[in-house]
Amino acid sequence: MRVGFLGAGLIATYHSKSLRRSGAEGPCGIVRAGVFDPNTDRAAAFAAASGHTVCDSEDAVLDSCDAVYVCTWTNEHPRLVAKAAQRGLHIFCEKPLAVSLAAAQTMAAVVNASGVTNQVGLVLRRSPAYLWARHLVTQPAAGRVMAVVFRDDQFIPVQGHYGSTWRGDKNLAGSGTLLEHSIHDVDMLRFVVGDIARVNANEANFHGLDGIEDVVAATLTFRNGAIGTLTTVWHDNLARPSLRRVEIFCERRFIVIEGDDWFGPVHWTDADGAEHTLQGEALEEVATPLVDGDLNPDGEFVRAAVAGLPAWPTFDTAVDAHRVVDAMYTSAHAGGSSVQVES
Ligand SMILES: NC(=O)c1ccc[n+]([C@@H]2O[C@H](COP(=O)([O-])OP(=O)(O)OC[C@H]3O[C@@H](n4cnc5c(N)ncnc54)[C@H](O)[C@@H]3O)[C@@H](O)[C@H]2O)c1
């Protein structure tokens, strides 16, 4: 299985390192194939660190591999995914899939029709913290989930370790904190609490970047009757790179996820007053049996591709999150009115 990369920036580097950690190179016979990035310095640095070969075009990468990672800025994803699917390559595409819901839906249709193994970068689906929180919510002892408060804040990622400027350009990023960052949060709200039926949202733009909102506050009504809020903020406090805090209120259990997105801690309190906390390796140990395979998204993608099996989360899962994000923008642009999420 020859693996190529389109884009050699921050997230491509993350996936390349994660592939190495997964151990898939040995047993799966993963071969490092081509990488292309119009920023040739980045491509060269990526190749030197990973063992990939620098190519001078997208097509050269696509010709060099059986599976490809699409890790460019967002508006390039649809075109590159279509090219890869046409060649029958297995595809890992970063989130968000595209700058619009319609484009994301077309991408999912294209990969589904081509029958290739496909996976998206909604990596929190394999986070021990969220897997464990979901387990706690679904236990009968918790009762029904009633409410959720989800807060996500980070410094606006056109600075700091992101080293990107494209996130300030609506033509490349589509929009701001909700689509570019908090599509993860929407996906986790769906994963832990359930499908979302209706939203109301408001947005603000403090930085003055055209079309790049930096605050969104949304109210969500879930199909199971629960009600929640999502607040997402891009500020300039460089001491806060990316921080989430989630409070989930069930009839007889209160759950908090805080600290690290992967390793928690997760705290929970039951009706008998018992208080519990799990974090780090102990959290990983209890969460691992909750999924098929292991928690490394990249190892699981290439293993599925080698075996010709489906991977997850799929493009369809990402489209479901895009639907909610799209409804939130529709609401925000209409002054916060109630919008049904297309099902
Ligand atoms: N899953 C996650 O948690 C996560 C985290 C960060 C970024 N992302 C997503 O990953 C994507 C990339 O983000 P990043 O942080 O790596 O950005 P980045 O700026 O670090 O890297 C993007 C790279 O894509 C290159 N590029 C642009 N067009 C290209 C093309 N046609 N072919 C090849 N390369 C091209 C750019 O030159 C740039 O080097 C975005 O869609 C972003 O939303 C996901």
The ligand as a Gaussian input file, in Angstrom:
#p B3LYP/6-31G(d) Opt

LIG

0 1
 N       -8.439000      17.165000      12.098000
 C       -7.941000      18.216000      12.725000
 O       -7.970000      18.310000      13.943000
 C       -7.309000      19.323000      11.911000
 C       -6.345000      20.151000      12.500000
 C       -5.746000      21.125000      11.708000
 C       -6.156000      21.305000      10.389000
 N       -7.118000      20.518000       9.852000
 C       -7.570000      20.705000       8.453000
 O       -6.523000      20.264000       7.590000
 C       -6.435000      21.104000       6.446000
 C       -5.030000      21.711000       6.380000
 O       -4.771000      22.450000       7.562000
 P       -3.270000      22.685000       8.083000
 O       -3.370000      23.161000       9.485000
 O       -2.417000      21.511000       7.808000
 O       -2.846000      23.909000       7.138000
 P       -1.375000      24.296000       6.702000
 O       -1.434000      25.707000       6.233000
 O       -0.389000      23.951000       7.764000
 O       -1.084000      23.324000       5.450000
 C       -1.877000      23.355000       4.287000
 C       -0.931000      23.189000       3.102000
 O       -1.690000      22.890000       1.924000
 C       -0.914000      23.342000       0.827000
 N       -1.716000      23.331000      -0.396000
 C       -2.646000      24.218000      -0.818000
 N       -3.166000      23.838000      -1.994000
 C       -2.551000      22.653000      -2.329000
 C       -2.682000      21.740000      -3.414000
 N       -3.540000      21.951000      -4.424000
 N       -1.897000      20.630000      -3.426000
 C       -1.034000      20.389000      -2.425000
 N       -0.870000      21.211000      -1.358000
 C       -1.633000      22.334000      -1.316000
 C       -0.449000      24.713000       1.305000
 O        0.647000      25.207000       0.555000
 C       -0.100000      24.426000       2.772000
 O        1.284000      24.142000       2.937000
 C       -7.553000      22.125000       6.578000
 O       -8.705000      21.697000       5.898000
 C       -7.824000      22.147000       8.080000
 O       -9.142000      22.514000       8.405000
 C       -7.693000      19.524000      10.585000

